[in-house]
Amino acid sequence: MGKVVYEDPVHHISGKISRKFRTIYNFRKASSRKYTSIIGERSTPVGSAESANREKFRIVKRAAGTRSQDSSKMASDLAAWRTARNGGDKHSTFSGWLFYKGWLNFNESTRQVEWPDSL
């Protein structure tokens, strides 16, 4: 009689599946171990500093997305990103690099990203 072997349809999952679930899946390549942890519900209300940081993140993300779609600045931004990447910059994606530049150029008083002429 044949031996039954069960195979997972997915080799491994990393992170959360969706916002609804509290289970986090982790996979470590070095040891090929799989971990699962369950996070609890938030026990404290959101503070003012966290709300301000979330708002800043939302504003910078939206500004970086708008800047990446601007065809008049796209060529110069891509050239600056390639130069930075070849120079050893840690941001491997254009959108990540553009978000980082937006974060650096965020003006706290006006709550907007003020892009310089050249990045």
N, C-alpha and C positions, 0 to 999 in steps of 0.2 A: 504494500500500500504506500502511496506517495506521502511525502512530508509536506505539511502546510506551512508556508512562510508568509507572514504578514508584513507588508511594506506600507509605510506611510505615504500618502499621496504627495505630501510636501516634506522635503528633507528637514527643514527647520524654519521656525518663525522667530523673528526678532522684533521686539517692541510690543505696542498695544495693537489689538485688532481694531477696536473702535473706541469712541469716547464713552460708550455705555458700559463697557467691561472694565473691571478693576484688575484683571489679570495681566501681568507683564511677562513676556517670554524673552529669554536671553539665550544666546548661543556663543560659546567661546571656541574660536577656531583652533587655538593653541592646544587645548585639551579635548576638543570635540565633545564638551559637556553641554547639556541642555539644562537650563534652570527656569523655574517658574516662581513668581512671587505675586502676592496679592496685596494691593495697596488699599489702605483704609480710606474712609470718607474724611474730608477736610473737617478739622475740629475748630478752626479759628476763622473768623471772617477775613475777607480780603482787605489788606491794609492800604493806606493811601500811597505809600511808596510803590507797592506792587501794582496798584491801579495805574499810576503814572508811568511805570515801566512798560506795562502792557499797551498803554495808549501810544507811547513812543515807538514801540515795536510795530504797531499797526500802521502808524503814520509813515515810518521809514520803509516798511515793506511795500506800501502802496506807492510811495514816491520812487522807489527803486524799480518797481514794475513799470511805472509810467516812463521813467528815464530809459529803460531797456527797449521800449517800443518806439522811442523818438528817433526817427530816421535821420534827422539832421545831426545828431550827436553820436549815433551808433558807431560809425567808422572810427572816430577818435577814441571813444570809450573802449572798443574792442582792441585797438592798438595799444592803449595804455594798460589794459588787462594782460595782454600777451607779454608786454615788456615786464610787467610786475611778476608774472608767473615764471618767466624765464630767469628773472632775478632771484628766484627762491621764495616768492610769496606763498603763504600757506593756503590761500583760497584757490581751489582747483576748478571752481565753476565761475562763470561770468556773473551769474545772478548773485552768488554768495559774495563775490568781490564787490559788486555794485551795492549790495546791502551794507557791507562793511563801510564803504566810503560814505554812504548816506548816513550811517550811524555816527560817523566822525563829524559830519557836517550838519548835524541836527542843531538847530538854534532853540534853546530852552525858552527864551522869552517870547518868540513868535510861534513856537510849537510847529515849525515847518523845517524841511530840509532845504538848505541854501547851497545849491550845487556851485562849485567854483567853475571858472571858465575851462580849466583843464584838470583832468583827474590824473 
